[in-house]
């Protein structure tokens, strides 16, 4: 049996040489080292927030699955918060608050971290909104980039500042930090009204309908991220996609010069660390704002 090895985070990582990204030759050990290095930046958004994990124990090309409930086995660094479900039952949802917790998840085959829009201490009051701009297959990244700028401009008319994030997939997230005053129904209602109004004003460019048939040649504004129990990929999370891309915060000026939603990978550890500590991203998505009309 292979002897588990512990990175500097102190959590033993077994099967470090297991290839997680076969097209890139990236191993479980490399992924663990990435998460250990980026843990401070990731925890800025991940810590104490209920999460859903994308676990791929045999690598991203094999069976992957979402996990949101604590079923045991993660060890003492991974915690749970009791959440009442729609049917009235109470379930233990996962959260972490340390680098050790992040690495414990990686040891269990986790690649992606998706977070709630609220913290474990007050799950009913979101502290952010996320508008996921998902372009139709026939559209290039330039369409998503332009759409993000338009969403930013329309949000500004309501008094809300926003920040862009490359998803590591094909689109852009526009992130709006909130003061955690309004409850989920109010936040979801605002996000839906905003998205439907934008889609109604520019139907040739946007749709707020999740139906595939409605997306032809358009950008889907996914406002459904902003409801209780929904999650969104977190900044600096790796993606279970070809090439090991990373969800990465960027500035609006940077976004204009990018041609891909997967500009960074887990092999850009040093660059991502430098960026996370840069002056340009120091206030990225910081500063809680009141929800208009709430």
C-alpha positions in Angstrom: 0.0 0.0 0.0 1.3 3.5 -0.8 2.3 5.5 2.2 0.2 8.7 2.5 2.3 11.9 2.3 1.5 15.1 4.0 2.0 18.5 2.3 2.9 21.5 4.5 -0.8 21.7 5.5 -0.4 18.6 7.7 -3.1 16.4 6.0 -1.9 13.1 4.6 -2.5 12.8 0.9 -2.5 9.3 -0.4 -1.9 8.2 -4.0 -0.2 11.5 -4.8 0.9 10.1 -8.2 -2.7 9.2 -9.3 -3.4 11.2 -12.5 -6.4 13.4 -12.0 -6.2 15.2 -15.4 -5.1 12.7 -17.9 -4.8 15.1 -20.8 -2.4 17.3 -18.8 -0.8 14.6 -16.7 -1.7 16.5 -13.5 -1.7 14.3 -10.4 -3.6 14.3 -7.1 -0.4 15.4 -5.4 0.0 18.4 -7.7 -3.7 19.3 -7.1 -3.2 19.1 -3.3 -0.1 21.3 -3.6 -2.1 23.8 -5.6 -4.8 23.9 -3.0 -2.3 24.2 -0.1 -0.6 27.2 -1.7 -3.9 28.9 -2.7 -5.8 28.1 0.5 -5.5 31.6 2.0 -7.0 33.1 -1.2 -9.6 30.4 -1.5 -10.7 30.6 2.1 -11.4 34.3 1.8 -14.6 33.1 -0.1 -14.9 29.5 1.1 -14.5 29.6 4.8 -17.6 29.0 6.9 -19.8 28.8 3.8 -21.9 25.7 3.1 -20.4 24.0 0.1 -21.1 21.3 -2.5 -18.0 19.4 -3.6 -17.4 17.9 -7.0 -15.5 14.7 -6.2 -13.7 12.6 -8.8 -11.9 9.9 -6.8 -10.4 8.3 -9.9 -9.8 11.5 -11.8 -11.9 13.9 -13.8 -12.3 11.5 -16.8 -13.9 8.9 -14.6 -17.1 9.1 -12.5 -17.5 12.4 -10.8 -20.4 13.4 -8.4 -21.7 16.3 -6.3 -21.7 16.0 -2.5 -23.3 18.5 -0.2 -24.1 16.5 2.9 -21.6 15.2 5.5 -21.8 11.5 5.3 -18.6 11.0 7.4 -15.1 10.0 6.4 -13.7 13.5 5.9 -12.1 13.7 9.3 -12.1 16.4 12.0 -11.1 19.3 9.7 -14.4 19.2 7.8 -17.4 20.4 9.6 -21.2 20.5 9.1 -24.0 22.8 9.7 -27.6 21.7 10.2 -29.8 23.0 7.4 -33.6 22.5 7.2 -34.6 21.2 3.8 -37.8 22.0 1.8 -39.5 18.9 3.1 -38.9 19.9 6.7 -36.1 17.4 7.4 -32.7 18.6 8.7 -29.5 17.6 6.9 -25.8 18.2 7.7 -24.2 20.4 5.0 -20.5 20.5 4.6 -18.2 23.5 5.3 -14.6 24.1 6.1 -12.7 27.0 7.7 -9.0 26.0 7.4 -6.4 24.9 4.9 -6.5 21.5 6.6 -10.2 21.3 5.8 -9.5 22.1 2.1 -6.8 19.4 1.9 -9.0 16.9 3.7 -11.6 17.4 0.9 -8.9 17.0 -1.7 -7.7 13.8 -0.1 -11.3 12.5 -0.5 -11.1 13.2 -4.3 -12.5 16.7 -4.4 -11.6 18.9 -7.4 -14.2 21.6 -7.3 -15.7 23.8 -4.4 -19.1 25.4 -5.0 -20.4 27.7 -2.3 -23.7 28.9 -1.0 -24.4 32.7 -1.2 -24.6 32.8 2.5 -22.4 31.8 5.5 -23.0 28.9 7.9 -23.7 31.2 10.8 -26.7 32.8 9.1 -27.7 30.8 6.1 -30.9 32.6 5.5 -29.2 36.0 4.8 -27.1 36.0 1.6 -23.9 38.1 1.4 -23.6 38.0 -2.4 -25.4 37.6 -5.7 -23.9 35.9 -8.7 -25.1 36.3 -12.3 -23.8 33.4 -14.3 -23.5 34.5 -17.9 -23.6 31.3 -20.0 -23.1 31.8 -23.7 -24.7 29.5 -26.3 -22.4 27.0 -27.9 -22.2 29.0 -31.1 -21.0 32.2 -29.3 -17.4 33.0 -28.6 -16.0 34.3 -25.3 -16.2 37.8 -26.7 -20.0 37.6 -26.4 -19.7 36.6 -22.7 -17.2 39.4 -22.1 -19.5 42.0 -23.6 -22.5 40.6 -21.7 -20.7 41.0 -18.4 -20.0 44.6 -19.2 -23.7 45.2 -20.0 -24.7 43.5 -16.7 -22.2 45.6 -14.8 -23.7 48.8 -16.4 -27.3 47.9 -15.6 -26.4 46.9 -12.0 -24.7 50.3 -11.6 -28.0 52.0 -12.4 -29.5 50.3 -9.4 -26.6 51.4 -7.2 -24.8 48.1 -7.1 -21.1 47.7 -7.8 -20.0 44.3 -9.3 -16.8 42.3 -10.1 -16.1 39.8 -12.9 -14.8 36.3 -12.5 -13.6 33.8 -15.1 -15.4 30.6 -14.4 -12.8 28.2 -15.8 -15.5 27.0 -18.2 -16.9 29.1 -21.0 -18.6 32.0 -19.3 -18.2 34.8 -16.8 -19.7 35.3 -13.3 -20.6 38.9 -12.3 -20.4 38.9 -8.5 -22.2 41.4 -6.3 -21.3 41.6 -2.6 -24.3 42.2 -0.4 -24.8 43.4 3.2 -26.5 40.3 4.7 -29.7 42.0 5.6 -32.2 40.7 3.0 -33.5 37.1 3.1 -33.3 34.6 0.2 -36.7 35.3 -1.2 -35.9 39.0 -1.6 -32.6 38.4 -3.2 -33.9 35.8 -5.6 -36.8 38.1 -6.5 -34.4 41.0 -7.3 -32.1 38.8 -9.3 -35.0 37.4 -11.3 -36.5 40.8 -12.0 -33.2 42.2 -13.0 -32.4 39.3 -15.4 -35.8 39.3 -17.0 -35.8 43.0 -17.5 -32.4 42.9 -19.2 -33.5 39.9 -21.4 -36.8 41.8 -22.2 -34.9 44.9 -23.2 -32.3 43.1 -25.3 -34.0 39.8 -26.5 -31.6 39.4 -29.4 -28.7 39.1 -26.9 -30.0 37.7 -23.6 -32.4 35.2 -22.3 -33.5 34.5 -18.7 -35.0 31.2 -19.6 -33.1 28.0 -18.6 -34.6 26.1 -21.5 -31.9 25.1 -24.1 -34.2 26.1 -27.0 -34.3 29.7 -25.7 -30.5 30.0 -25.7 -29.9 29.8 -29.4 -27.4 32.6 -30.3 -27.9 34.3 -26.9 -26.4 34.6 -23.4 -28.3 32.9 -20.6 -28.4 35.1 -17.5 -28.5 32.4 -14.8 -30.1 34.2 -11.8 -31.1 30.8 -10.2 -27.7 30.8 -8.4 -29.4 33.3 -6.1 -31.8 31.1 -4.3 -31.6 29.1 -1.1 -29.6 26.0 -1.5 -28.0 26.9 -4.9 -24.3 27.2 -5.2 -21.7 28.8 -7.5 -18.1 27.9 -8.2 -15.8 29.7 -5.8 -12.8 31.9 -6.7 -9.6 29.9 -7.0 -11.4 26.6 -7.2 -10.0 24.2 -9.7 -12.5 22.8 -12.3 -13.0 19.2 -13.3 -12.4 20.1 -16.9 -9.8 19.5 -19.6 -6.5 21.2 -18.8 -7.2 21.8 -15.1 -8.6 25.4 -15.4 -9.2 27.6 -12.3 -12.0 30.0 -11.5 -10.2 33.3 -11.3 -11.1 36.8 -10.2 -10.1 39.5 -12.7 -10.6 43.2 -12.9 -12.9 44.8 -15.5 -9.9 46.3 -17.3 -8.3 42.8 -17.5 -11.5 41.2 -18.7 -11.5 43.4 -21.8 -8.2 41.9 -22.9 -8.9 38.2 -22.3 -10.1 35.7 -24.9 -11.0 32.8 -22.7 -12.8 31.9 -19.5 -10.1 29.4 -18.7 -7.0 31.7 -18.8 -5.5 30.2 -15.7 -4.8 26.6 -14.6 -3.6 24.8 -11.4 -0.1 25.0 -12.9 -0.2 28.8 -12.6 0.1 28.6 -8.8 2.8 31.3 -8.5 1.0 33.7 -10.8 -2.3 33.2 -9.1 -0.7 33.7 -5.7 0.9 36.9 -6.9 -2.5 38.1 -8.4 -4.4 37.2 -5.2 -2.1 39.5 -3.2 -2.0 42.3 -5.8 -3.3 45.8 -5.2 -5.6 45.4 -8.3 -7.5 42.6 -6.7 -7.3 43.7 -3.0 -10.9 44.9 -2.9 -12.3 42.4 -5.4 -16.0 41.8 -4.5 -15.5 43.4 -1.1 -17.9 45.8 0.6 -21.4 44.7 1.5 -24.1 46.7 -0.3 -27.8 46.9 0.6 -30.2 45.1 -1.8 -32.1 47.9 -3.6 -35.6 48.1 -2.4 -35.1 45.8 0.5 
